[in-house]
Amino acid sequence: DMIMSEDTRVALKTRAVITSGIRRFLDEKGFLEMETPVLHTVAGGAEAKPFETFHNALDRELTLRIATELHLKRLVVGGFDRVYELGRVFRNEGLSTRHNPEFTSVEIYQAYADYDDMMTLTENLIESLAVVACGGTSVEYQGNTIELGAPWRRVSMHELVADACGGVDFQQFGGEQVDAAREAAVAAGVPRKSVDGVESVGEVVNVVFEELCEQKLIQPTFVIDYPKEVSPLAKPHRSIAGLTERFE
């Protein structure tokens, strides 16, 4: 395929440019690239089924890592303020056009920073990679012109959901008003089966976002301030009860 297809060769070259660009950008920002163990005694840092193996010399069952998170966080606690790892991760799950059991991830951790700092870092990283790999920040994709230049739009999940539901603000529903939140979601066009059994208002908000909002986000967008019910490990919002300082 590589001999016959110029597109394949271009894709592989572009990928190499992107990975080297990630390292160069982060190194220039003072981050240290770390190599953490691939073999783990307990799979952690994500919710996924691991590949299992056996270490003959140690007579111990091990798993291939499903994330690099936990060891990188140990490094931050140990005094390394800015670290990252660009490496392979393994998840023994489905195979599709969007999922592969072996893939490359980059995880970045910075002490004394909040989610605003990390959003700025993310958009500047992507912008720099677009310039290196594509020659500019505007790219054509599936009939749309995507503008990758910073700054990107920042919008709360509640705001997107309110727009999709005709102005209904789900923050008006108290913790005991889950039934009312479900009915508002169904009235906005969410299939009833998608919210049946959902046990909190925050989870209803997340379902509405996935059903009515997510597919409409074409340009780069930071969705921020997720409900705490779907963000158990995120930092509580500094000023809005019931939300977290999380972005995707």
Residue pairs with C-beta under 8 A, 6 or more apart in sequence:
1 8
2 8
2 9
2 12
14 133
17 132
17 133
18 129
18 132
18 133
19 86
19 104
21 128
21 129
21 132
21 133
22 86
22 106
22 125
22 129
23 33
23 86
25 124
25 125
25 128
25 129
26 33
26 84
26 108
26 125
27 33
29 82
29 121
30 82
31 82
31 83
31 84
31 108
31 110
32 80
32 82
32 83
32 84
33 83
33 84
33 85
33 86
34 71
34 72
34 75
34 80
34 83
34 84
34 85
35 85
35 87
36 65
36 68
36 71
36 72
36 75
36 85
36 87
37 65
37 71
38 64
38 65
38 87
38 88
39 53
39 55
39 62
39 63
39 64
39 65
40 50
40 62
40 63
40 64
40 65
41 60
41 62
41 63
42 63
43 50
43 63
43 65
43 66
44 66
44 67
44 69
44 70
45 65
45 66
45 67
45 68
45 69
45 70
46 66
46 67
46 69
46 91
48 66
48 67
48 91
48 92
48 93
49 66
49 91
49 92
49 93
50 63
50 64
50 65
50 66
50 90
50 91
50 92
51 63
51 64
51 90
51 91
51 92
51 101
52 61
52 62
52 63
52 92
53 61
53 62
53 63
53 64
54 60
54 61
54 62
55 61
55 62
64 90
65 89
65 90
66 89
66 90
66 91
67 89
67 105
67 107
68 85
68 87
68 89
68 105
68 107
69 107
72 83
72 84
72 85
72 107
72 109
73 109
75 83
75 109
76 83
76 109
76 111
81 110
81 111
81 112
82 109
82 110
82 111
83 108
83 109
84 106
84 107
84 108
84 109
85 106
85 107
86 104
86 105
86 106
87 104
87 105
88 102
88 103
88 104
88 105
89 102
89 103
89 104
89 105
90 101
90 102
91 101
91 103
92 101
93 99
93 101
95 101
108 118
108 121
110 117
110 118
110 121
114 235
114 245
115 224
115 235
115 245
115 246
115 247
118 247
119 152
119 154
119 222
119 224
119 247
120 150
120 151
122 222
123 150
123 151
123 152
123 220
123 222
124 150
126 148
126 220
127 137
127 148
127 149
127 150
130 136
130 137
130 139
130 148
130 149
131 137
137 147
137 148
137 149
138 145
138 146
138 147
138 148
138 149
139 145
139 146
139 148
140 146
144 218
146 218
146 219
146 220
147 219
147 220
148 220
152 219
152 220
152 221
152 222
153 219
153 220
153 221
153 222
154 221
154 222
154 224
154 247
155 221
155 222
155 223
155 224
156 223
156 224
156 225
156 243
157 205
157 206
157 209
157 223
157 224
157 225
157 226
157 227
158 169
158 170
158 171
158 205
158 225
158 243
160 209
160 213
160 223
161 168
161 170
161 205
161 208
161 209
161 212
161 213
162 168
162 169
162 170
163 213
164 188
164 208
164 209
164 212
164 213
165 184
165 185
165 187
165 188
165 208
165 212
166 188
168 184
168 188
170 181
170 184
170 201
170 204
170 205
170 208
171 242
173 180
173 181
173 184
173 201
174 201
175 200
175 201
177 201
178 198
178 199
178 200
178 201
178 204
181 201
181 204
181 205
182 195
182 196
182 198
182 204
185 194
185 195
185 204
185 207
185 208
186 192
186 195
188 208
188 212
189 211
189 212
190 207
190 208
190 211
190 212
191 211
194 207
194 211
195 204
195 207
198 204
198 207
200 227
200 229
201 227
201 229
202 226
202 227
202 228
202 229
202 230
202 242
203 227
203 229
203 230
205 227
206 226
206 227
206 229
206 230
209 223
217 223
222 247
222 248
223 247
223 248
224 245
224 246
224 247
225 237
225 240
225 243
225 244
225 245
225 246
226 234
226 243
226 244
226 246
226 248
227 242
227 243
227 244
228 234
228 236
228 242
228 243
228 244
231 244
231 246
234 244
234 245
234 246
235 244
235 245
235 246
236 243
236 244
236 245
237 243
237 244
237 245
238 245
